[in-house]
Amino acid sequence: LVREPRRTIVVLITDFYEGRPEQELVNQVREMTDAGVRMIGLGALGYDARPSYNKPTAGKLRKQGMDILVCTPEKLAECMAQIIRG
């Protein structure tokens, strides 16, 4: 579905717990970042607004080029702007 990878940002909202083999997600992220897609993983927050996600998986995705954010919805736009600006 991506027609212009270098102009595409994909935001994955997730807890990073996979229902399938984790390596499939890692491979997909690597494939997309290698193509030039900007990948951002938005880690889940618990009911108390504290991070509640699979940190080891998020770390593997970071190594493949995915930026990892963990923030409240109110801070999402600000965080995204910082990532886009570099």
C-alpha positions as CSV (number, residue, x, y, z in Angstrom):
1,L,0.0,0.0,0.0
2,V,3.0,2.3,0.4
3,R,3.6,4.2,-2.8
4,E,6.2,6.7,-1.6
5,P,8.2,5.1,1.2
6,R,10.4,8.0,1.9
7,R,7.3,10.2,2.4
8,T,5.5,7.7,4.6
9,I,5.2,7.4,8.4
10,V,3.6,4.4,9.9
11,V,2.6,4.6,13.6
12,L,2.0,1.3,15.3
13,I,0.0,1.6,18.5
14,T,0.7,-1.5,20.5
15,D,1.8,-3.2,23.6
16,F,4.4,-5.1,21.6
17,Y,3.1,-8.5,22.7
18,E,2.7,-10.6,19.6
19,G,0.1,-13.2,19.0
20,R,2.4,-14.6,16.3
21,P,6.1,-15.3,16.2
22,E,7.9,-12.1,17.2
23,Q,10.4,-12.5,14.4
24,E,7.7,-11.9,11.8
25,L,7.2,-8.4,13.3
26,V,10.9,-7.7,13.5
27,N,11.4,-8.8,9.8
28,Q,8.4,-6.7,8.7
29,V,9.8,-3.6,10.4
30,R,13.2,-4.1,9.0
31,E,11.8,-4.5,5.5
32,M,9.8,-1.3,5.8
33,T,12.6,0.8,7.3
34,D,15.0,-0.6,4.7
35,A,12.6,0.7,2.0
36,G,12.6,4.1,3.6
37,V,9.4,4.1,5.6
38,R,9.6,6.0,8.9
39,M,8.3,3.5,11.6
40,I,7.1,4.7,15.0
41,G,5.9,2.4,17.7
42,L,3.6,3.9,20.3
43,G,3.9,1.8,23.4
44,A,0.8,1.1,25.4
45,L,0.1,2.8,28.7
46,G,-1.7,1.1,31.6
47,Y,-4.7,2.6,33.4
48,D,-2.4,4.5,35.7
49,A,-0.7,6.2,32.6
50,R,2.5,4.2,33.2
51,P,4.2,2.3,30.4
52,S,2.8,-1.1,30.0
53,Y,4.4,-2.9,27.0
54,N,6.9,-5.6,26.1
55,K,10.2,-3.7,26.4
56,P,12.4,-6.5,25.0
57,T,10.4,-6.6,21.8
58,A,10.3,-2.8,21.5
59,G,14.1,-2.9,21.9
60,K,14.5,-5.3,19.0
61,L,12.3,-3.1,16.8
62,R,14.3,0.0,17.8
63,K,17.4,-1.9,16.5
64,Q,15.6,-2.3,13.2
65,G,15.0,1.4,12.9
66,M,11.7,1.9,14.5
67,D,11.4,4.9,16.8
68,I,9.6,4.0,20.1
69,L,7.4,6.5,21.8
70,V,5.6,6.1,25.1
71,C,3.4,9.0,25.9
72,T,-0.1,10.1,26.7
73,P,-2.4,11.0,23.8
74,E,-2.1,14.7,24.9
75,K,1.7,14.5,24.3
76,L,1.6,12.5,21.1
77,A,1.6,15.5,18.7
78,E,4.6,17.0,20.5
79,C,6.5,13.8,20.5
80,M,5.8,13.1,16.8
81,A,7.0,16.6,15.9
82,Q,10.3,16.0,17.8
83,I,10.8,12.7,15.9
84,I,10.0,14.2,12.5
85,R,12.3,17.1,13.0
86,G,15.1,14.7,14.2
